[in-house]
Amino acid sequence: MEELPEIGLRLHGGLDPRSCIDLARAAEANGFASLWFAENPLQRGVLPAASACALLTRRLRIGLGIINVYSHHPTLIAMEFAALDELADGRARLGIGSGIGRLIERIGFAWQPLAATRDALHIVRRLLAGEEMTYRGQVFSVHQARLAFRARSPQTPIYMAAMGDRSLRLCGRLADGLIVSNMCPLGYTERAVTIAKAAAAEAGRPPPAVVQYVPCVARPDRSAARQAAKAAIGEMLTAFWPAGIEWPALREAIVAQSGIPRPEFVAALARLRDGEPADRVLDERFVAAFAIAGTAEDCLAAATRFQRAGVGELVLTFAGAQPIDDIGYFGRALAEQRA
């Protein structure tokens, strides 16, 4: 089998902290490289769970990906990340982003994703480096701000969540790593990596490290795994895809890379929103585009394709009702592959 990317586990604010601890222990016991915690406004904050997992693991990297710059002012991001990194003995990783526009507007902000992320990158990086700074940004500003303690990792890489072309170029110019979200087909990932790398080269910076989030169901019963993956994809489509048939350019680009003709994609969304079960609505093309699912060997083979696309760290969300069992099954195959 071809070379694999590093394999991580994605946790999120939809999970209670004790479940995160159980999953973290399973990930460490089964040879995973990292945990990444994704936070959205009005869900559970992920810092308590990330802190607990930092204490109860010894090897896993603990990634915040993403911390939302509207929920956490850039000075708070620097403060909290530096404290987490102390707790994790230098294993913490930082990813920031501007989140989902409609959720940001619910908490009272006008969503300005590029300006907010740009301001946050400047402020967080310099605070972690121990500098005193005054910065006047379009969204966030600071005056003579400086951390009152020395960060354990003053030059920590900062990852940025980016999907649209302008945010990908910003990532290449300013960030050290790119986080590609769920629901991005492999063709879209290849395109995103190309854009971010080109922007980095133009800015005289090294290419960003690439992390991608992907839903995963790994089970000995291939059919059951793919059915569970369809359910997870259906939930994400109805939760995050715009209603109606007029979509932002970003969503059009994702569909164009999915291999699913737009009219069929529109029809599937309508049926899901009418309450039809995902296993009746979604065919195998949706699984191929938006998840990795099947036997552990199927999933490992799919993971190699992400490595070829430029992904250095593939971070899996284990969907379905038995994630700890699935992590163990996948981990055993991963160990055999690496042996």
Sine and cosine of phi, psi and omega as CSV:
sin_phi,cos_phi,sin_psi,cos_psi,sin_omega,cos_omega
0.00,0.00,0.53,-0.85,-0.02,-1.00
-0.93,0.37,0.12,-0.99,-0.04,-1.00
-0.90,0.44,0.65,-0.76,0.03,-1.00
-0.99,-0.13,0.52,-0.85,0.25,-0.97
-0.94,0.33,0.20,-0.98,0.19,-0.98
-0.89,0.46,0.50,-0.87,-0.03,-1.00
-0.91,-0.42,0.82,-0.58,0.06,-1.00
-0.85,-0.52,0.09,-1.00,0.02,-1.00
-0.86,-0.51,0.76,-0.65,0.04,-1.00
-0.99,-0.11,0.77,-0.64,0.12,-0.99
-0.88,-0.48,0.23,-0.97,-0.14,-0.99
-0.34,-0.94,0.16,-0.99,-0.07,-1.00
-0.94,0.34,-0.11,0.99,0.13,-0.99
-0.98,0.21,-0.19,0.98,0.01,-1.00
-0.98,-0.20,0.62,-0.79,0.09,-1.00
-0.96,0.27,0.42,-0.91,-0.09,-1.00
-0.85,0.53,-0.59,0.81,-0.01,-1.00
-0.92,0.38,-0.58,0.82,0.10,-1.00
-0.90,0.43,-0.62,0.78,0.05,-1.00
-0.87,0.49,-0.66,0.75,0.02,-1.00
-0.88,0.47,-0.72,0.69,0.00,-1.00
-0.87,0.49,-0.67,0.74,-0.01,-1.00
-0.93,0.37,-0.62,0.79,0.03,-1.00
-0.88,0.47,-0.69,0.73,0.03,-1.00
-0.88,0.47,-0.65,0.76,0.03,-1.00
-0.90,0.43,-0.65,0.76,0.00,-1.00
-0.89,0.45,-0.70,0.72,-0.01,-1.00
-0.92,0.40,-0.65,0.76,-0.01,-1.00
-0.92,0.40,-0.36,0.93,-0.09,-1.00
-0.93,-0.37,0.36,0.93,0.20,-0.98
0.99,0.15,0.26,0.96,0.06,-1.00
-0.95,0.31,0.40,-0.92,-0.07,-1.00
-1.00,-0.04,-0.44,0.90,-0.19,-0.98
-0.39,-0.92,0.33,-0.95,0.25,-0.97
-0.88,-0.48,0.70,-0.71,0.12,-0.99
-0.84,-0.55,0.74,-0.67,-0.06,-1.00
-0.95,-0.32,0.86,-0.51,-0.02,-1.00
-0.97,-0.26,0.76,-0.65,-0.07,-1.00
-0.84,-0.54,0.69,-0.73,0.14,-0.99
-0.83,-0.56,0.50,-0.87,0.02,-1.00
-0.81,0.58,0.64,-0.77,0.11,-0.99
0.97,0.25,0.00,1.00,0.23,-0.97
-1.00,-0.01,-0.06,-1.00,0.09,-1.00
-0.89,0.45,0.66,-0.75,0.18,-0.98
-0.92,0.40,0.60,-0.80,-0.10,-0.99
-1.00,-0.06,-0.20,0.98,-0.07,-1.00
-0.90,0.44,-0.64,0.77,0.08,-1.00
-0.86,0.52,-0.70,0.71,0.01,-1.00
-0.92,0.39,-0.66,0.75,0.01,-1.00
-0.89,0.46,-0.63,0.77,0.01,-1.00
-0.91,0.41,-0.68,0.73,0.02,-1.00
-0.89,0.46,-0.67,0.74,0.00,-1.00
-0.93,0.37,-0.54,0.84,0.07,-1.00
-0.89,0.46,-0.62,0.78,-0.01,-1.00
-0.96,0.28,-0.55,0.84,-0.16,-0.99
-0.99,-0.14,0.08,1.00,0.11,-0.99
-0.83,-0.56,0.27,-0.96,-0.04,-1.00
-0.85,-0.53,-0.41,0.91,-0.15,-0.99
-0.88,-0.47,-0.56,0.83,-0.09,-1.00
-0.87,0.48,0.69,-0.73,0.22,-0.98
-0.95,0.33,0.59,-0.81,-0.04,-1.00
-0.92,-0.40,0.97,-0.25,-0.08,-1.00
-0.97,-0.22,0.71,-0.71,0.18,-0.98
-0.99,-0.12,0.94,-0.34,-0.13,-0.99
-0.42,-0.91,1.00,0.03,0.22,0.98
-0.88,-0.48,0.39,-0.92,0.30,-0.95
-1.00,-0.05,0.79,-0.62,-0.10,-1.00
-0.99,0.12,0.77,-0.63,-0.09,-1.00
-0.95,0.31,-0.28,0.96,0.07,-1.00
-1.00,0.09,-0.58,0.82,0.06,-1.00
-0.97,0.23,-0.45,0.89,-0.05,-1.00
-0.77,-0.64,0.95,-0.32,0.07,-1.00
-0.82,0.58,0.54,-0.84,-0.02,-1.00
-0.80,0.61,-0.56,0.83,0.05,-1.00
-0.91,0.41,-0.60,0.80,0.03,-1.00
-0.94,0.35,-0.61,0.79,0.06,-1.00
-0.85,0.53,-0.73,0.69,0.00,-1.00
-0.89,0.46,-0.69,0.72,-0.01,-1.00
-0.88,0.47,-0.76,0.65,-0.10,-1.00
-0.95,0.31,-0.65,0.76,0.02,-1.00
-0.90,0.44,-0.69,0.72,-0.02,-1.00
-0.88,0.47,-0.63,0.78,0.03,-1.00
-0.92,0.38,-0.66,0.75,0.05,-1.00
-0.89,0.46,-0.66,0.75,-0.02,-1.00
-0.91,0.42,-0.57,0.82,0.12,-0.99
-0.88,0.47,-0.71,0.70,-0.02,-1.00
-0.89,0.45,-0.58,0.82,-0.06,-1.00
-1.00,0.00,0.12,0.99,-0.01,-1.00
0.82,0.58,0.68,0.74,0.08,-1.00
1.00,0.07,0.12,0.99,-0.03,-1.00
-1.00,0.03,-0.06,1.00,-0.09,-1.00
-0.97,0.24,0.51,-0.86,0.09,-1.00
-0.76,-0.64,0.49,-0.87,-0.13,-0.99
-0.85,-0.53,0.81,-0.59,0.15,-0.99
-0.81,-0.59,0.71,-0.71,-0.01,-1.00
-0.82,-0.58,0.35,-0.94,0.05,-1.00
-0.17,-0.98,0.08,-1.00,-0.09,-1.00
-0.98,-0.19,-0.04,1.00,0.13,-0.99
0.98,0.21,-0.26,-0.96,-0.06,-1.00
-0.99,-0.11,0.82,-0.57,-0.16,-0.99
-0.80,0.59,-0.72,0.70,-0.07,-1.00
-0.91,0.40,-0.50,0.86,0.05,-1.00
-0.96,0.27,-0.60,0.80,0.03,-1.00
-0.90,0.43,-0.63,0.77,0.00,-1.00
-0.91,0.40,-0.51,0.86,0.03,-1.00
-0.91,0.42,-0.46,0.89,-0.01,-1.00
-0.99,-0.14,0.24,0.97,0.24,-0.97
0.99,-0.13,0.24,0.97,-0.01,-1.00
-0.93,-0.38,0.55,-0.83,0.23,-0.97
-0.98,0.18,0.84,-0.54,-0.13,-0.99
-0.98,0.22,0.90,-0.43,0.06,-1.00
-0.80,-0.60,0.98,0.20,-0.24,-0.97
-0.88,0.48,-0.70,0.72,-0.06,-1.00
-0.94,0.34,-0.72,0.69,-0.03,-1.00
-0.90,0.43,-0.67,0.74,-0.03,-1.00
-0.91,0.42,-0.68,0.74,-0.02,-1.00
-0.94,0.35,-0.65,0.76,0.03,-1.00
-0.87,0.50,-0.73,0.68,0.02,-1.00
-0.87,0.50,-0.70,0.71,-0.04,-1.00
-0.90,0.44,-0.67,0.74,0.02,-1.00
-0.85,0.53,-0.72,0.69,0.00,-1.00
-0.88,0.47,-0.73,0.69,-0.10,-0.99
-0.94,0.35,-0.76,0.65,-0.08,-1.00
-0.89,0.45,-0.70,0.71,-0.04,-1.00
-0.87,0.50,-0.71,0.71,-0.06,-1.00
-0.96,0.28,-0.55,0.83,0.07,-1.00
-0.92,0.39,-0.69,0.72,0.02,-1.00
-0.90,0.44,-0.50,0.87,0.03,-1.00
-0.97,0.25,-0.07,1.00,0.05,-1.00
1.00,0.02,0.18,0.98,-0.04,-1.00
-0.99,0.11,0.48,-0.88,0.26,-0.97
-1.00,-0.01,0.73,-0.68,-0.10,-1.00
-0.64,-0.77,0.54,-0.84,0.22,-0.98
-0.87,-0.50,0.79,-0.61,-0.09,-1.00
-0.57,-0.82,0.77,-0.64,0.04,-1.00
-0.93,-0.37,0.96,-0.28,-0.04,-1.00
-0.96,-0.29,0.06,-1.00,0.03,-1.00
-0.96,0.28,-0.54,0.84,-0.01,-1.00
-0.90,-0.43,-0.71,0.71,-0.06,-1.00
-0.84,-0.54,0.64,-0.77,0.02,-1.00
-0.67,-0.74,0.39,-0.92,0.11,-0.99
-0.63,-0.78,0.42,-0.91,0.02,-1.00
-0.75,-0.66,0.90,-0.45,0.02,-1.00
0.75,0.66,0.73,0.68,-0.02,-1.00
-1.00,-0.05,0.63,-0.77,0.04,-1.00
-0.37,-0.93,0.67,-0.74,0.08,-1.00
-0.90,0.44,0.62,-0.78,-0.03,-1.00
-0.99,0.11,0.11,0.99,0.03,-1.00
-0.57,-0.82,0.27,-0.96,-0.01,-1.00
-1.00,-0.01,0.82,-0.57,0.04,-1.00
-0.91,0.41,0.62,-0.78,0.00,-1.00
-0.91,0.42,-0.56,0.83,-0.01,-1.00
-0.84,-0.55,0.98,0.21,-0.12,-0.99
-0.91,0.42,-0.37,0.93,0.00,-1.00
-0.94,-0.33,0.50,0.86,-0.06,-1.00
-0.84,0.54,0.67,-0.74,0.10,-1.00
-0.90,0.44,0.63,-0.78,0.05,-1.00
-0.92,-0.39,0.87,-0.49,0.04,-1.00
-1.00,-0.01,0.45,-0.89,0.01,-1.00
-0.76,-0.65,0.74,-0.67,0.15,-0.99
-0.97,0.22,0.80,-0.60,-0.04,-1.00
-0.52,-0.85,0.62,-0.78,0.04,-1.00
-0.73,-0.69,-0.74,0.67,0.00,-1.00
-0.95,0.31,0.32,-0.95,-0.08,-1.00
-0.87,0.50,-0.68,0.73,-0.02,-1.00
-0.92,0.39,-0.63,0.78,0.03,-1.00
-0.94,0.34,-0.54,0.84,0.07,-1.00
-0.91,0.42,-0.64,0.76,0.05,-1.00
-0.92,0.39,-0.63,0.78,0.06,-1.00
-0.89,0.47,-0.67,0.74,0.04,-1.00
-0.85,0.53,-0.74,0.68,0.00,-1.00
-0.88,0.47,-0.59,0.81,-0.04,-1.00
-0.97,0.25,-0.56,0.83,-0.20,-0.98
-0.86,-0.52,-0.50,0.87,-0.13,-0.99
-1.00,-0.08,0.22,-0.98,0.02,-1.00
-0.99,-0.16,-0.29,0.96,-0.02,-1.00
-0.50,-0.86,0.39,-0.92,0.02,-1.00
-0.89,-0.45,0.75,-0.66,0.15,-0.99
-0.96,-0.29,0.88,-0.47,0.05,-1.00
-0.99,-0.12,0.79,-0.61,-0.15,-0.99
-0.98,0.22,0.17,-0.99,0.23,-0.97
-0.81,0.59,0.34,-0.94,0.08,-1.00
0.92,0.39,0.54,0.84,0.11,-0.99
-0.87,-0.49,0.94,-0.33,-0.01,-1.00
-0.89,0.46,0.27,-0.96,-0.09,-1.00
-0.87,0.49,-0.63,0.78,0.04,-1.00
-0.88,0.47,-0.61,0.79,0.05,-1.00
-0.92,0.40,-0.64,0.77,0.03,-1.00
-0.87,0.49,-0.72,0.69,0.02,-1.00
-0.84,0.54,-0.68,0.73,0.01,-1.00
-0.91,0.42,-0.69,0.72,-0.01,-1.00
-0.89,0.46,-0.69,0.72,0.00,-1.00
-0.89,0.46,-0.65,0.76,0.01,-1.00
-0.88,0.48,-0.70,0.71,-0.02,-1.00
-0.90,0.43,-0.73,0.68,-0.04,-1.00
-0.91,0.41,-0.65,0.76,0.01,-1.00
-0.91,0.42,-0.65,0.76,0.01,-1.00
-0.89,0.45,-0.66,0.75,0.03,-1.00
-0.91,0.42,-0.62,0.78,0.04,-1.00
-0.90,0.45,-0.68,0.73,0.01,-1.00
-0.89,0.46,-0.66,0.75,0.03,-1.00
-0.89,0.46,-0.54,0.84,-0.01,-1.00
-1.00,0.05,0.01,1.00,-0.02,-1.00
0.95,0.32,0.48,0.88,-0.02,-1.00
-0.92,-0.39,0.39,-0.92,0.07,-1.00
-0.93,0.38,0.40,-0.92,0.01,-1.00
-0.89,0.45,0.58,-0.81,-0.01,-1.00
-0.94,0.35,0.58,-0.81,0.21,-0.98
-0.91,0.41,0.52,-0.85,-0.11,-0.99
-0.85,-0.53,0.83,-0.56,0.12,-0.99
-0.92,-0.39,0.71,-0.70,0.10,-0.99
-0.80,-0.61,0.68,-0.73,0.10,-0.99
-1.00,-0.05,0.70,-0.71,0.01,-1.00
-0.57,-0.82,0.74,-0.68,0.16,-0.99
-0.91,0.42,0.58,-0.82,-0.05,-1.00
-0.63,-0.78,0.65,-0.76,0.22,-0.98
-0.72,-0.69,0.91,-0.42,-0.01,-1.00
-0.89,-0.45,0.90,-0.44,-0.01,-1.00
-0.55,-0.84,0.46,-0.89,0.06,-1.00
-0.86,0.51,-0.52,0.86,0.04,-1.00
-1.00,0.03,0.98,-0.19,-0.07,-1.00
-0.85,0.52,-0.68,0.74,-0.04,-1.00
-0.89,0.45,-0.69,0.73,0.01,-1.00
-0.90,0.43,-0.62,0.79,0.01,-1.00
-0.90,0.44,-0.67,0.74,-0.06,-1.00
-0.96,0.28,-0.51,0.86,0.11,-0.99
-0.90,0.43,-0.69,0.72,0.02,-1.00
-0.90,0.43,-0.59,0.81,0.04,-1.00
-0.90,0.43,-0.64,0.77,0.04,-1.00
-0.87,0.49,-0.65,0.76,0.03,-1.00
-0.88,0.48,-0.68,0.73,0.00,-1.00
-0.91,0.41,-0.66,0.75,0.02,-1.00
-0.90,0.44,-0.68,0.74,0.02,-1.00
-0.87,0.50,-0.66,0.75,0.03,-1.00
-0.88,0.47,-0.68,0.73,-0.02,-1.00
-0.93,0.36,-0.63,0.78,0.01,-1.00
-0.89,0.46,-0.72,0.69,-0.03,-1.00
-0.95,0.32,-0.48,0.87,-0.03,-1.00
-0.98,0.19,-0.60,0.80,-0.22,-0.98
-0.88,-0.47,-0.21,0.98,-0.03,-1.00
-1.00,0.08,0.66,-0.75,-0.02,-1.00
-0.87,0.49,0.59,-0.81,0.10,-1.00
-0.96,0.28,0.33,-0.94,0.01,-1.00
0.99,0.12,-0.07,-1.00,-0.06,-1.00
-0.95,-0.31,-0.03,1.00,0.07,-1.00
-0.99,-0.14,0.90,-0.44,-0.09,-1.00
-0.87,-0.49,0.46,-0.89,0.13,-0.99
-0.87,0.49,0.36,-0.93,-0.03,-1.00
-0.83,0.55,-0.58,0.81,0.00,-1.00
-0.86,0.52,-0.73,0.68,-0.01,-1.00
-0.92,0.39,-0.59,0.81,0.06,-1.00
-0.88,0.47,-0.65,0.76,-0.01,-1.00
-0.91,0.42,-0.62,0.78,0.02,-1.00
-0.90,0.44,-0.71,0.71,0.01,-1.00
-0.90,0.44,-0.64,0.77,0.00,-1.00
-0.87,0.49,-0.50,0.87,-0.01,-1.00
-1.00,-0.03,-0.06,1.00,-0.10,-0.99
-0.99,0.13,-0.32,0.95,-0.10,-1.00
0.99,0.13,0.10,0.99,-0.01,-1.00
-0.94,-0.35,0.87,-0.49,0.01,-1.00
-0.82,0.57,0.60,-0.80,-0.09,-1.00
-0.82,0.57,-0.72,0.69,-0.01,-1.00
-0.85,0.52,-0.59,0.81,0.02,-1.00
-0.94,0.33,-0.58,0.81,0.06,-1.00
-0.90,0.43,-0.71,0.70,0.03,-1.00
-0.87,0.50,-0.70,0.71,-0.02,-1.00
-0.90,0.43,-0.64,0.77,0.02,-1.00
-0.91,0.42,-0.67,0.74,0.04,-1.00
-0.87,0.49,-0.68,0.73,-0.01,-1.00
-0.89,0.46,-0.67,0.74,0.00,-1.00
-0.92,0.39,-0.66,0.75,0.05,-1.00
-0.88,0.48,-0.67,0.74,-0.03,-1.00
-0.95,0.31,-0.33,0.94,0.10,-1.00
-0.99,0.11,-0.02,1.00,0.09,-1.00
0.99,-0.16,0.07,1.00,0.04,-1.00
-0.93,0.36,0.60,-0.80,0.00,-1.00
-0.92,0.39,0.59,-0.81,-0.08,-1.00
-0.87,0.49,-0.56,0.83,-0.06,-1.00
-0.94,0.35,-0.29,0.96,0.11,-0.99
-1.00,-0.02,-0.48,0.87,-0.11,-0.99
-1.00,0.05,-0.69,0.73,-0.17,-0.99
-1.00,-0.09,0.75,-0.66,0.06,-1.00
-0.99,-0.13,-0.11,-0.99,-0.11,-0.99
-0.91,0.42,-0.36,0.93,0.02,-1.00
-0.90,0.43,-0.58,0.82,0.01,-1.00
-0.93,0.38,-0.62,0.78,0.05,-1.00
-0.91,0.42,-0.71,0.71,-0.01,-1.00
-0.88,0.47,-0.58,0.81,-0.06,-1.00
-0.98,0.18,-0.58,0.81,-0.26,-0.96
-0.84,-0.54,0.09,1.00,-0.02,-1.00
-0.43,-0.90,0.17,-0.99,0.31,-0.95
-0.86,-0.51,0.76,-0.65,-0.13,-0.99
-0.40,-0.91,0.50,-0.87,0.01,-1.00
0.71,-0.70,-0.46,-0.89,0.09,-1.00
-0.93,0.36,0.23,-0.97,0.04,-1.00
-0.85,0.52,-0.61,0.79,0.02,-1.00
-0.91,0.41,-0.64,0.77,0.08,-1.00
-0.85,0.52,-0.71,0.71,-0.07,-1.00
-0.93,0.37,-0.63,0.77,0.05,-1.00
-0.91,0.41,-0.63,0.78,0.05,-1.00
-0.89,0.45,-0.66,0.75,0.05,-1.00
-0.89,0.45,-0.61,0.79,-0.02,-1.00
-0.88,0.47,-0.56,0.83,0.01,-1.00
-0.90,0.44,-0.50,0.86,0.00,-1.00
-0.92,0.38,-0.55,0.83,0.07,-1.00
-0.93,0.37,-0.60,0.80,0.04,-1.00
-0.88,0.47,-0.66,0.75,0.02,-1.00
-0.91,0.41,-0.47,0.88,0.02,-1.00
-0.98,0.19,-0.07,1.00,0.03,-1.00
0.96,-0.28,0.10,0.99,0.00,-1.00
-0.99,0.11,0.84,-0.54,0.02,-1.00
-1.00,0.00,-0.38,0.93,-0.06,-1.00
-0.61,-0.79,0.92,-0.39,-0.01,-1.00
-0.99,-0.15,0.88,-0.47,-0.13,-0.99
-0.94,-0.35,0.89,-0.46,-0.20,-0.98
-0.98,-0.19,0.71,-0.71,0.20,-0.98
-0.99,-0.16,0.94,-0.34,-0.03,-1.00
-0.98,0.18,0.95,-0.30,-0.07,-1.00
-1.00,0.05,0.29,-0.96,0.06,-1.00
0.99,-0.14,-0.07,-1.00,-0.18,-0.98
-1.00,0.04,-0.10,0.99,-0.09,-1.00
-0.73,-0.69,0.83,0.56,-0.11,-0.99
-0.89,0.46,-0.59,0.81,-0.04,-1.00
-0.92,0.38,-0.66,0.75,0.08,-1.00
-0.88,0.47,-0.67,0.74,-0.02,-1.00
-0.92,0.39,-0.61,0.79,0.06,-1.00
-0.88,0.47,-0.68,0.73,0.02,-1.00
-0.89,0.45,-0.69,0.72,0.01,-1.00
-0.89,0.45,-0.73,0.69,0.03,-1.00
-0.90,0.44,-0.68,0.74,-0.04,-1.00
-0.89,0.46,-0.60,0.80,0.03,-1.00
-0.90,0.43,-0.65,0.76,0.05,-1.00
-0.93,0.38,-0.60,0.80,0.03,-1.00
-0.89,0.45,-0.67,0.74,0.02,-1.00
-0.89,0.45,-0.67,0.74,0.02,-1.00
-0.90,0.44,-0.63,0.77,0.01,-1.00
-0.90,0.44,-0.60,0.80,-0.05,-1.00
-0.99,0.13,-0.29,0.96,-0.07,-1.00
-0.92,0.39,0.00,0.00,0.00,0.00
